[in-house]
Amino acid sequence: MDSTNISELVLDLPPMLRFYKDGRVERLMGTEIVPPSFDPKTNVESKDIVYSPEHNLSVRIYLPKNTQQNQKLPLVVYFHGGAFVIETAFSPTYHNFVNTLASEANIIAVSVDYRRAPEHYVPAAYDDSWTALKWVASHFNGKGPEDWLNRHADFERVFLSGDSAGANIAHRMAIKHGHEEKLEMLNVKGMILCHPYFWGSEIATGETGDLSKRAMIGGLWQIACPNSSGVDDPRINPGEDPNLGQLGCARVQVFVSDMDLLRGRGWYYAQKVRESGWSGDLEVIDFKGEDHVFHLFKPTCEKAVTMFKRMVSFINLEG
């Protein structure tokens, strides 16, 4: 890297990204993509379908191949992480994760790709994700454009999920569904948030007080949403949202890890949801000795397997 580029660096976060003063971003990970396929190890088939012709955006849909004709399965809509800046729904990391989840939980899954900052600042990611959710909902009467959803999605058993920034998006979709623009054709039973990306100016219990680390996390939000009021914007700090109690689902599962800088904020989120007047059930699962989204990078480790099992049980819980 030459000295000119070094002098223009605003944020250097290896191995994730470098962000420059002129608005350029250098993505250091999450750039590889894999095609949809049939995976003989999981017996899951996947395909890509355009949901937003305007922005040329697609979802990747996953379906266990042994599904019987017209058999209805729980539907999980998944939003990938990456600080709103890196990764896609089509990277090996997310393809493998959602593919495995579809197999283990016996679900149909829709993994959403959305526009990323800084080329498209937040709220573009939220807008795209809501467009995708409405596109999914258009299949509720069996007359949508995608046959797999028409035949196999159980719209009485819908779950929203995501990790990191994707968990933030899942939360925003649940708030929009519960408060702003309810999709009556979807019964959102629950929400699964894996190491959610939330933040705030005041230090939450168990959260780092290191100013440089706090500035780094807050700086990522400012890159994604430069017109925001800051880290107490309700979109990044749900504790400041007066509508938090109108979360549009009945159950919430939150995963945190004790080596993750976002751990304390995950617990704080759970506290604020419980205090908001929301009447659903919420559980927090805290893994010791693990870091942010460890389950994506070490999917076969014992704790990642346990995490998968907890997610599967949450999805398949009757009632």
Solvent accessible surface area in square Angstrom, and as a share of the most:
residue,aa,sasa,rsa
1,M,116,0.52
2,D,86,0.45
3,S,89,0.57
4,T,84,0.49
5,N,44,0.22
6,I,99,0.50
7,S,90,0.58
8,E,51,0.23
9,L,47,0.23
10,V,87,0.50
11,L,27,0.14
12,D,68,0.35
13,L,27,0.14
14,P,88,0.55
15,P,98,0.62
16,M,51,0.23
17,L,0,0.00
18,R,53,0.19
19,F,21,0.09
20,Y,6,0.02
21,K,167,0.71
22,D,91,0.47
23,G,30,0.28
24,R,103,0.37
25,V,27,0.16
26,E,67,0.30
27,R,48,0.17
28,L,63,0.31
29,M,48,0.21
30,G,13,0.13
31,T,89,0.52
32,E,111,0.50
33,I,111,0.56
34,V,37,0.21
35,P,98,0.62
36,P,47,0.29
37,S,51,0.33
38,F,85,0.35
39,D,27,0.14
40,P,105,0.66
41,K,184,0.78
42,T,32,0.18
43,N,55,0.28
44,V,1,0.00
45,E,55,0.25
46,S,8,0.05
47,K,56,0.24
48,D,54,0.28
49,I,44,0.22
50,V,72,0.41
51,Y,10,0.04
52,S,8,0.05
53,P,114,0.72
54,E,147,0.66
55,H,67,0.30
56,N,120,0.62
57,L,16,0.08
58,S,19,0.12
59,V,0,0.00
60,R,4,0.02
61,I,0,0.00
62,Y,0,0.00
63,L,14,0.07
64,P,8,0.05
65,K,110,0.47
66,N,101,0.52
67,T,23,0.13
68,Q,123,0.55
69,Q,134,0.60
70,N,90,0.46
71,Q,64,0.29
72,K,93,0.40
73,L,4,0.02
74,P,5,0.03
75,L,0,0.00
76,V,0,0.00
77,V,0,0.00
78,Y,0,0.00
79,F,0,0.00
80,H,0,0.00
81,G,0,0.00
82,G,12,0.12
83,A,8,0.06
84,F,1,0.00
85,V,0,0.00
86,I,5,0.03
87,E,10,0.05
88,T,18,0.10
89,A,0,0.00
90,F,30,0.12
91,S,1,0.01
92,P,36,0.23
93,T,34,0.20
94,Y,6,0.02
95,H,15,0.07
96,N,86,0.44
97,F,11,0.05
98,V,0,0.00
99,N,7,0.03
100,T,43,0.25
101,L,1,0.00
102,A,0,0.00
103,S,37,0.24
104,E,105,0.47
105,A,1,0.01
106,N,68,0.35
107,I,0,0.00
108,I,0,0.00
109,A,0,0.00
110,V,0,0.00
111,S,0,0.00
112,V,0,0.00
113,D,21,0.11
114,Y,5,0.02
115,R,49,0.18
116,R,57,0.21
117,A,2,0.01
118,P,13,0.08
119,E,101,0.45
120,H,81,0.36
121,Y,94,0.36
122,V,7,0.04
123,P,64,0.40
124,A,10,0.07
125,A,2,0.02
126,Y,17,0.06
127,D,76,0.40
128,D,4,0.02
129,S,0,0.00
130,W,12,0.04
131,T,53,0.31
132,A,0,0.00
133,L,1,0.00
134,K,85,0.36
135,W,31,0.11
136,V,0,0.00
137,A,2,0.02
138,S,53,0.34
139,H,1,0.00
140,F,102,0.42
141,N,82,0.42
142,G,36,0.35
143,K,166,0.70
144,G,14,0.14
145,P,100,0.63
146,E,8,0.04
147,D,72,0.37
148,W,34,0.12
149,L,0,0.00
150,N,28,0.14
151,R,82,0.30
152,H,12,0.05
153,A,1,0.01
154,D,26,0.13
155,F,19,0.08
156,E,110,0.49
157,R,76,0.28
158,V,0,0.00
159,F,2,0.01
160,L,0,0.00
161,S,0,0.00
162,G,0,0.00
163,D,1,0.01
164,S,11,0.07
165,A,0,0.00
166,G,0,0.00
167,A,0,0.00
168,N,0,0.00
169,I,0,0.00
170,A,0,0.00
171,H,0,0.00
172,R,37,0.14
173,M,3,0.01
174,A,0,0.00
175,I,2,0.01
176,K,49,0.21
177,H,2,0.01
178,G,26,0.25
179,H,76,0.34
180,E,94,0.42
181,E,74,0.33
182,K,111,0.47
183,L,15,0.07
184,E,134,0.60
185,M,66,0.30
186,L,6,0.03
187,N,61,0.31
188,V,8,0.05
189,K,44,0.18
190,G,0,0.00
191,M,0,0.00
192,I,0,0.00
193,L,0,0.00
194,C,0,0.00
195,H,1,0.01
196,P,1,0.00
197,Y,7,0.03
198,F,1,0.00
199,W,4,0.01
200,G,1,0.01
201,S,66,0.43
202,E,143,0.64
203,I,99,0.50
204,A,9,0.07
205,T,130,0.76
206,G,61,0.59
207,E,17,0.07
208,T,31,0.18
209,G,43,0.41
210,D,61,0.32
211,L,145,0.72
212,S,80,0.52
213,K,90,0.38
214,R,23,0.09
215,A,67,0.52
216,M,50,0.22
217,I,7,0.03
218,G,9,0.09
219,G,21,0.20
220,L,14,0.07
221,W,0,0.00
222,Q,68,0.30
223,I,12,0.06
224,A,0,0.00
225,C,3,0.02
226,P,57,0.36
227,N,142,0.73
228,S,15,0.10
229,S,107,0.69
230,G,15,0.15
231,V,30,0.17
232,D,58,0.30
233,D,10,0.05
234,P,48,0.30
235,R,56,0.21
236,I,0,0.00
237,N,6,0.03
238,P,4,0.02
239,G,25,0.24
240,E,92,0.41
241,D,14,0.07
242,P,123,0.77
243,N,41,0.21
244,L,7,0.04
245,G,23,0.22
246,Q,86,0.38
247,L,8,0.04
248,G,13,0.13
249,C,14,0.08
250,A,59,0.46
251,R,28,0.10
252,V,1,0.00
253,Q,1,0.00
254,V,0,0.00
255,F,0,0.00
256,V,1,0.01
257,S,0,0.00
258,D,57,0.30
259,M,120,0.53
260,D,11,0.06
261,L,58,0.29
262,L,15,0.07
263,R,59,0.22
264,G,2,0.02
265,R,5,0.02
266,G,0,0.00
267,W,96,0.34
268,Y,52,0.20
269,Y,4,0.01
270,A,0,0.00
271,Q,85,0.38
272,K,54,0.23
273,V,0,0.00
274,R,128,0.47
275,E,109,0.49
276,S,41,0.27
277,G,64,0.62
278,W,26,0.09
279,S,114,0.74
280,G,26,0.25
281,D,100,0.52
282,L,24,0.12
283,E,58,0.26
284,V,25,0.14
285,I,16,0.08
286,D,35,0.18
287,F,17,0.07
288,K,117,0.50
289,G,45,0.43
290,E,17,0.08
291,D,70,0.36
292,H,52,0.23
293,V,13,0.07
294,F,6,0.02
295,H,2,0.01
296,L,17,0.09
297,F,114,0.47
298,K,94,0.40
299,P,67,0.42
300,T,124,0.72
301,C,35,0.21
302,E,145,0.65
303,K,72,0.30
304,A,0,0.00
305,V,61,0.35
306,T,57,0.33
307,M,1,0.00
308,F,19,0.08
309,K,132,0.56
310,R,97,0.36
311,M,1,0.00
312,V,29,0.17
313,S,70,0.45
314,F,14,0.06
315,I,4,0.02
316,N,62,0.32
317,L,104,0.52
318,E,148,0.67
319,G,88,0.85
